Amino acid sequence: MPEWYIGLVVFIYGAVVGSFLNVLIYRLPRGLSIVKPRSHCPNCKTELRARDLVPLLSFLWQRGKCRYCGARISWRYFWVELATGSLFWGIYWRYGWSWDTLFYVLFAAALIAAFFIDLEHFLIPDGLNVFMLALGVARNVMLIAENNPQAWVVVGGWKLPYALVGAIVCTAIFATIAVMGRVMFRKDAMGFGDVKLARAIGTMMPLNLALLAFAGAVALGAVVGGALVLFTLKQQPSTPAPPAVGSAPTVSPEPLTQMLLYSLAVLVALDVLVFLYDGVRSLLSPGKSSAVPVEEEEFVPGLTTIPFGPYIVAATLIALIGKPYVLSLWDAYWRWATGGG
């Protein structure tokens, strides 16, 4: 079978998955079921038919409008399907026909959903983070079953599963950043959705690649975030705005003790147990849920507030597909920085 044909099939499959991701992106942060009701126009509520749901093509045929009421459809639907198809093809191109490809396309799909949800709602649903964490654990178990040496890392003479080490190190790094930001700036500098995302990435990727992805996320955030802030400042009128009457309501940051306890809970995956318990409880007793919040619901972003999650996702996907190039660039930089030639 020609390689181009396999790549085309992989791309089409990715676009179909992207269509489902659009359902997740819209419904998950709103607490809606991803199964019922069937896909419909959010404006006129008309149930969509098969011809309205062809990935990429339906959007172009209908010129970005609902066939039934003429309401405009967000371009996000098209870009999610295109990005998912392209990433599936890129992962297949990098890893070939292998178990890694299967695990990584599922991982990439969850990352895409996290990217767009965090970009719009400033939160990453726990369900996505738990799914990615489970993928990482399953991949490590498979490597152990195959007696693959990549399944283990040696730490202080101890042979440990790479997913366990990656999860602990990445969680510790991001939890420390969150706590230090709270201490230094007296406000929440990072949401725990980002900490859980880092934990999931640590289980899925080699630790050195995950750490390089995090460094890349910081660089992306500095460049793109800085450019957006400058653009926003230039768009503001030169005349100062009149003073506001009264004081704007402020959201009190979490107590430091609570942050430390929650950091420890995430480190030992207690939040995963709470999530699973809450899911089982909601199935057995519909309408009831645990009192543990998934994310901070009171947060209201400002004009120049930019979530960090999308940068983490973008850098992770770049590292995942460009793995050999990323590692070789790092090796070259390290030799230059240390004078190793």
N, C-alpha and C positions, 0 to 999 in steps of 0.2 A: 504494500500500500504506500503511495507517495507520501513523503514527509509533509508536503504542503497541504495535502488533504487532511491528514491527522491534525495539523495545526489549525486548519479551518474548523474542523469539528470541535476541537477544544475551545476555540474562540466562541463559536455559536453556543456551546454548552455554558460557557462563562456568561454570555449575554442573557441566557435564560435564568441562570442563578441571579444575575443582577436584577432581573425583573422581580424576583422574589425578595431580594434585598430592599427594593423600594418599598415593599409592603412592611418589612421590618422597620425601616427608617422612619416611616410615617406613624406606624402603630405602637411600636415599643415604648417610646418616650411618653406617649399619651395614655398608656395603660390599657390599650385595646387588644382584643384577641387577634392573633395573626392568622386564625383559621376562619372565623366568622365575623362579619358577613363576608361574602365573596367580594372581589375587587369591584369597586364602583366609583363613579365620579363624585368627588367630595362636594361639588357644587350642586348638581341636580339629583344626586343619589341614584342615578340610573346604573343598574348592574351592567358591567362591561362584558362584551361577548369576546369570543376567541379572536376575531379579526382586530379587536381593539387592543389585544395584549401581545402582539407579535413584537419581540424585543427589537428596539431601534427603528424598525420599519414602520410600525404603527404610528409612532410619534412623528416621523417625517411625512408619512402619507396624510396625516391629519393636520399637518403644519402646526403642531404644538397646541392643538385645541381639542376640546371634547367634541366628539361626533354628534352628541345629542343636544347639548345646550350652548356650545360655542365658547365655553369658558376656557381661558388659557391654562395650559398645563405647564408646570414648572420644568425648566430645562434640566433640573436635577435628575429627573427620571431617565432622560437620554444619557447624561454623562455617567450615571451609575452603571447602566448597562454596558456602555462602551468601555469604561474603566475596568469593569469586572471581566469582560471578554478579553481585553488586552492583557490584563494581569494573569489570567489563566493561561493564555498563550505564552507569555513571558516565562512563567514558572515551568511550563512544559518544555520550553526551549532550553531552560537552564538545567533542569533535573531529569529530563527524558521521561520515559514510561517507567515509573518507579513508585514505590510506596511514599517516598518523600513528596512526589508531585501531588498525590492524593491528600496527604496531610497539609501541605502548604497551600493548595488551592482553597481548602476549607478555612484555613487560617487567614488567608488573604480576604476571603469573603467576609469573615467576621470583622476584620480590620476596616474594610470599606464601610460597613455599616456603622462601626464606631466612629469613623472619620466624619461622616455626614451628620450623625446624631449629635456628636459633641460640637460640631461647627454651628449647628442651629440651636441646640438646647443647652449647651454647656454642661453636659453630663454624659457618662458612658454607662448604659444599663448593666447591672450586675450579671444578667443572663449572658451577655456577650463575653464578659470577662471569664465567667465560669466555663463557658463553652470552649474558649481558647485554652484555658488552663487544662481542661480535660483532654483536649487534643494533644497538648504537650506531654502529659503523663502517658497517654496511650502510645504515642510515638516512642517514648523512652522504654516502655514495657515491650513494645515490638522489637526494638533494637536489642534488649536484653535477651528476649526469646531467640533471636537470631545469633546470639553470642558475638554481637558486633562490638568491637572495642570502643566505638564512639559513644556507647551507652553509659560509659563511666568516666569519671574524673577522679584524680587522686588529690586529696586535700590533707596535708599533715600526716601522710602515710595511710590515710583511710581511703578506701575505694567506695565512692558514692555515686548514685545516679546523677547524670548531668542535669536532669530537669530539677531535681531537688536543690542542687547547688545554685543553678541559675535563678530559681525562684527566690531563694533566700537572699542572694547577693543583690538582685535587682530590686526586690522589695525593700531591703535595708537602705539602699541608696536613695530611692524615691521617698521613702518614709522619713529619712533624715532630712531631705530637702524640704519636705512639707513642715516638719517640726521646726527646723531652723528658720524657715520663712515666717512661721508663726511667732517665734521668739524675737526675731530681728525687726520685723515690720509690724508686729502686733495685729496682724490680720491673716486670714487664710491665703497663703501664697500658691497652694496647689491642692486640687481636690483629690480625694482618695480613689476616685475612678481612675486617675492617672497612675496611682500607686498599684492598683490591681492590674491595670493594663501592662505595666512594667513587669509585674510578677508573671503574667501569662506569656509575655515575650521571652522572659528568662527560661521558661520551661520548653519553649518551642525551638529556640535558636542556640547555637553554640555561644558560650558566655562572651567570648571575645567579640563576636559579631554583634551580639545584643548591646554590649557596651559602646561599640563604634556607632551603632544606630542611635543610641541615646545622645552621643556627642554630636552626631549629625542633626538630631532634632534641635539641640540647643543652637547650633549654627543656623539652621533654617529659621528658627524662631527669632533669632537676633536680626537676620537680614530681612525676612518678610515682615515680621512684626514691626521692626523699626521703620521700614518703608511705608507701611500702612499708617503708623502713627504720624509720620511726617506728612503724608498725603492728607490725613484728616485735619491736621493743624493748618495746612495751607487752604483747606476748603472753608475754614471758619472765618467769619467776618473780622476785619481789623479793629473795628470799634468794640470796646469791651461791652459785655452783656450787662444789663442792669442787675443789681443785687437781688438775689432771691428773697422773697418774703418768707420768714420762718426758716425752719431747718428741715432738710430732707431726712427722711427716715433712714437709719443705718442698720445694717445687719451685724449683730454681734458675732465675732468669731467664736469658734468652739473653744472651750476651756482647754488649756494645755494638757492637763491630766487626762482629759477625755481623748485627746489626740494621741497621747502616748499609749493609752490602753487600746485604742482602735488600731494603732500601728502594730502593736504586738498581736492583736487578733488577726490582722491580715497576714502577718508573718507566718503564723501557724495555721492559716486557712480556716479559722473559726467562722469567718464571714461566709465561706462556702457552705458550711454546715447549716448556718442560719438560712441561707438562700434556699437550700434543698428542703429544709424543714418547712419553710414558708410555702414552697411550691406544693409539697405533699398536703399541707394543711389546707391550702386553698382548693385543692382537688376534692378533699374529703368534706370540707365545709366551705362552700362557695360564699364569697362576700367577706370572709375573715382573712386577715393577714397579720403577720407579726408586727410588733411596734417598732422594729428596727428600720429606719429609713434607708432607702437605696442610695439616694443622693440628696444634696442640699437643695430643697425646693424653694428657699427664700432668695436665692441668689439672682440678682438682676444685673446683667452685664452693661457696662458703659460703652460709649461709642468706640473707644480705643482698647477695650478689653478683648483679648484674643485667647481662646482656649489653647492649651498646650497639647492636648491629645492629638489633633490633626497633624502636628509636626512630628510627634512620635510615630504615628502611623505611616506618614510619608517616608520618613527616614528608614523605618523598618522594612517597608516594601522595597525601597532602593537597595538596602543591604541584602535582602533576601534574593532578589533577582541578579544583582550585580556582585554577588558574594566574592568570586575570585578577584575581581577588580578592586573592590573595597579593601580586601585583605592585603593585596599587593601594594596599593597606595599607602596603606597604614605602615606596612613594612618599610617602604621607601622613606616615608616621613620619619619613622623611628630611627632608621639608620642615619639619616641626615641630622636629626636632633641630637643623637648621642655620639655623632662623629664616627659612626661605624663604617662609613664609606658607602 
